[in-house]
C-alpha cells in the first residue's frame, strides 16, 4: 500500500475538480485555456486539502520511530507499581506503519511542485488570462496586447513593493539574509495576505452554513425567501433584457453602416456571431447592398470602438442567458416548495406534483423513490434531517472558534482538535488520525469555499451554477482558492499543534511546513499576527449571527432579505404574484397540450378494420381536411366570434395554437393583474432601484 493511497486520491480529486468545473463552466463555449487554468487551480487546491492528512499521519509515524531510536531501555528506570512477575525493564512499544505511509522523499517534492505551481497561477498566469478572456479584441495579438496593458499596473505594483523590501534588506546592517530566507519572506508575505482574507470568509461561513440548513428545515421561511429572490431576479432579468436590446440596437446600426466591402466587415461578422440567433436573423436582412465606401464621406466606427462593442456584446449576452436560466431554476424551486406546502395536509400521504415531469420515470422512481417515500421525505423527514445536520455543524463551528482562540496554548492543550489528535497519537491509530484531520480541514474548506461561491460583487464577480459562470469569475475564483488554501492549511496545522513556528515544540515537521521554511525569520508575524489575528473570528461570527452586514446594506438602499422589513414584505408579495402568474401560464399550456393530445387520439386512431386497411389514404385526406379547416378556422377566429366553446376548442386544436396569454419574455414589463388588488400600472417596487445586486447572497 506504499504510495497507493496518494495515487488514488490524486485521481479522485481530479474528477472532483472536473465535476465542479462542469457544473459552473461551459465546456462547449468557453475558451480551452480558461477552462484549463481554472481546472488546474481548483485541482491543486483540492489536492492540498485531501493529501495533507496523509502527510500528518506519516509525520506522526516518523516521530514515533525517532523517539524509539533515541530511547535507551537499558538505563530506563523501572516502574514503581508493577506486579512482581513483570520484568523491570519496560517493554519497547512498537510503531505500526500506517496503511497510507508515503516513502521518504516523495512528499517534499510533491508539495514544492503543487505549491509553486499554484503561486505562479494566482500571481502571474490567471490575472493575465482574465484580461485575455475579457478582452474584446478580434485577434490573438490584440487580446495579448490588451492583457499586458491592463496588468501593467498590477504587476508593477508588486514589483515596486518587492523591490523596496529587497533594497531595505540589503541596506539594513543587521540583516544578512540568504536566498532561502528571502524565499521564506516571500512565502510569509503571501500567506499573510491569504490569512487576512481567510479570517473574513471563515467567520461568515462558520455561522451561515449551519443557519442555512436550519432555515432550509422551515418550509414557510424558505418559501418566503424564494418569493423575495423571485422579485429581485425579475428586476435583474428585465435589466438584462433592456441592456441586451440597447447593445443589439447599436450592433444593428454599426452593421448597417459597414457594408460587405469594408475592411472592418470581418470584425462585424465576429460580433454578429456572438449575438443571439433571433438578432442575427434580423440583422441579416437588407444587407445585400454593395457600397463604395471610398466615394462617400461617411463616418465609420474605428477598430477600437468595435473592440469595445464586442466586449459589451459578450457581457450582455452572457448576462441575459444567465438570468433567463436562473429564473427557470428559481421558478422550479418555488413551485416545488408550494407543492410541499400543499402535500403536508394530504391524508393519502402520496406526494402529488402540480406539473409532472415529461421525462419517463426510471427504475429508481418506480421502485425506490415512490410517491409515498417522496411524501415522507419531503414533508416529514427532510426537515428533521436538516435540523440535526444544523446542530452538528453548529457544534463544529463552536469547536473551531474555541480552537482558533486557544491553539497557541500548548500547556495545557486547549485546542479541541489538538486534543483529539494527541489522544489518537498515543495509540497510533492512524486511520482515526487521518479521518479526524480530513473532517476538520474539510469543514474549514467548506466554510471558506462556500463563501467564495456565494459572494457576489455586482456582476463583476459572480459564480452561477448550471454552466452560467463567465470566464472572468471562474479565473477569479481560481485565484482566490490558490491564495486561501496555503494559509488555511497552515492554520489547520497550528490548530492540531503540528506547526513548530506557532506551537514552539520540538517535534517532527510535516513535509508541507518544510517547504514554507521557518516562519521565525519574521518573528513579529509568526509570534504576533499568526496567533492573535485569528481571534477576530469571534467578532465576525457575532456580526454574522446578528446580520449586521445585511442590515447595513439594507439601510444603504441595497435590498436584502430581512424578515421584519417593510420593503422585504412588499418584494415578497410581488414575488408571490410573479410565481402565481407563471403557474397559471404553465397550467394553461398543460391544459392545451392535454386537449390536443386527446383530440389527436380521438380522431386519428382507426375505429374498425376497414379504416386500418385504408389507413394511409385516410390520413392523407384527414391531413388535407385539417389544413383547410385550420386555415378557414384561423380566418374565422380573426374576423368573427365562434358560436360555442366546443367550436372554439376545436379551432384551437386544429390550428395547433396556444391559448391567449402574455409572453414570458416580456413579463418583466407587465404589472400584476388588477384582480390581486395591486396597482395595475407602473413597475414593481423591486425595479425602483438598480443597486440591488451587491452581495445578493451574503
Buried (B, 14 or more C-beta within 10 A) or exposed (E): EEEEBBEEBBEEBBEBBBEBBEEBBBEEEBEEBBBEBBBBBBBBBBBBBBBBBBBBBBBBBBBBEEEEEEEEEEEEEEEEEEEEEEEEEBEEEEBEBBEBBBEEEBBBEBBEEBBEBBBEBBBEBBBBBBBBBBBBBBEEEBBBBBBEEBBEEBBEEEEEEBEEBEEEBEEEEEEEBEEEBBBBBBBBBBBBEBBBBBBBBBBBBBBBBBBBBBBBBBBEBBBBBBBBBBBBBBBBBBBBBBBBEEBBEBBBEBBEBBBEEBEBEEBBEBBBEBBBEEBBEEBEEEEEEEBEBEEEEEEEBEEEEBBEBBBBBBBBBBBBBBBBBBBEBBBEBBBBBBBBEEBEEEEEEEBEEEBEEEEEEEEEBEEEBBBEBBBEBBBEEBBEBBBEBBEEBBEBBBBBBBBBBBBBEBEEBBBBBBBBBBEBBEEBBBEBBBEBBBBBBEBBBBBBBBBBBBBBBEBEBBBBEEBBBBBBBBBBBBBBBBBBBBBBBBBBBBBBBBBBBBBEEEBBBBBBBBBBBBBBBBEEBBBEBBBEBBBBBBEBBEBBEEBEBBBEBBEEEBBBBBEEBEBBBBBBBBBBBBBBBBBEBBEBBBEBEEBBEEBEEEEEEEEEEEEEEEEEEBEEEEEEEBEEBBEEBBEBBEEEEBEEEEBBBBBBBBBEBEEEBEEBEEBBEBBBBEEBEBEEEEBBBBBEEEEBBBBBBB
